[in-house]
């Protein structure tokens, strides 16, 4: 087991129970042989005060209980935040490496975006300009599962734009799709499994957060996670893409 070195703007210290203090720190990981490969990645630790519970594990000591207290590790590809009133649960919000739409008449993400607006992507059975079907494809990287935690739920979250055409009668279905990279979108990734993993959630408005609950079993181990949002209506919906101020999110919730 290596040591953990906390580095803040003022001090450099090795962690022992008597030196651990509240604050926000950068973290470097050491192995007995020196720097580990993982130490090359920037991580952040936030340590908040525990709750006001009793001296035993039912209270706030060591963040095992109490009404407050959190411990978080951050860094690519997302931030793991842990805390809670009874025991410790964790969650992560991941931003996709790819979040683009493709018009099947000319499967090029730049062309599809040009049919909407900069920073947007659409799902539509028949675009009013191209006449083609438009789909959204997303690629996330799933990190390693935190120790002593089990994946309890997963949610895909998109936000509709303020475009006058953003609202629609159907959000679109979420499917598992074949692995792809950005160049591979020109080949239109295949839909997998014969049915969506999360169905259309109904009508959506402009500037609305839209959530799809995803089956935990669809989440792979560490590595790529590939999704498609497939249209249900000729009255399409416009969402913000990865380059916008409100990119898509994959929210993973863990429990002990």
Rosetta blueprint (number, residue, H / E / L):
1 X L
2 X L
3 X E
4 X E
5 X E
6 X E
7 X E
8 X L
9 X L
10 X L
11 X L
12 X E
13 X E
14 X E
15 X L
16 X L
17 X L
18 X L
19 X L
20 X L
21 X L
22 X L
23 X E
24 X E
25 X E
26 X E
27 X E
28 X E
29 X E
30 X E
31 X E
32 X L
33 X L
34 X E
35 X E
36 X L
37 X H
38 X H
39 X H
40 X H
41 X L
42 X L
43 X E
44 X E
45 X E
46 X E
47 X E
48 X L
49 X L
50 X L
51 X L
52 X L
53 X L
54 X L
55 X L
56 X L
57 X L
58 X L
59 X L
60 X L
61 X H
62 X H
63 X H
64 X L
65 X L
66 X L
67 X L
68 X L
69 X L
70 X E
71 X E
72 X E
73 X E
74 X E
75 X L
76 X L
77 X L
78 X E
79 X E
80 X E
81 X E
82 X E
83 X E
84 X L
85 X L
86 X L
87 X L
88 X L
89 X E
90 X E
91 X E
92 X E
93 X E
94 X E
95 X L
96 X L
97 X L
98 X E
99 X E
100 X E
101 X E
102 X E
103 X E
104 X L
105 X L
106 X E
107 X L
108 X L
109 X H
110 X H
111 X H
112 X H
113 X H
114 X H
115 X L
116 X L
117 X L
118 X L
119 X L
120 X E
121 X E
122 X E
123 X E
124 X E
125 X L
126 X L
127 X L
128 X L
129 X L
130 X L
131 X L
132 X L
133 X L
134 X E
135 X E
136 X E
137 X E
138 X E
139 X E
140 X E
141 X E
142 X E
143 X L
144 X L
145 X L
146 X L
147 X L
148 X L
149 X L
150 X E
151 X E
152 X E
153 X E
154 X E
155 X E
156 X E
157 X E
158 X E
159 X E
160 X E
161 X L
162 X L
163 X L
164 X L
165 X L
166 X L
167 X L
168 X E
169 X L
170 X L
171 X L
172 X L
173 X E
174 X E
175 X E
176 X E
177 X E
178 X L
179 X L
180 X L
181 X L
182 X L
183 X H
184 X H
185 X H
186 X H
187 X H
188 X L
189 X L
190 X L
191 X E
192 X E
193 X L
194 X L
195 X L
196 X L
197 X L
198 X E
199 X L
200 X L
201 X L
202 X L
203 X L
204 X E
205 X L
206 X L
207 X L
208 X L
209 X E
210 X E
211 X E
212 X E
213 X E
214 X E
215 X L
216 X H
217 X H
218 X H
219 X L
220 X L
221 X L
222 X L
223 X E
224 X E
225 X E
226 X E
227 X E
228 X E
229 X E
230 X E
231 X L
232 X L
233 X L
234 X L
235 X L
236 X L
237 X E
238 X E
239 X E
240 X E
241 X L
242 X L
243 X L
244 X L
245 X L
246 X L
247 X L
248 X L
249 X E
250 X E
251 X E
252 X E
253 X E
254 X E
255 X E
256 X L
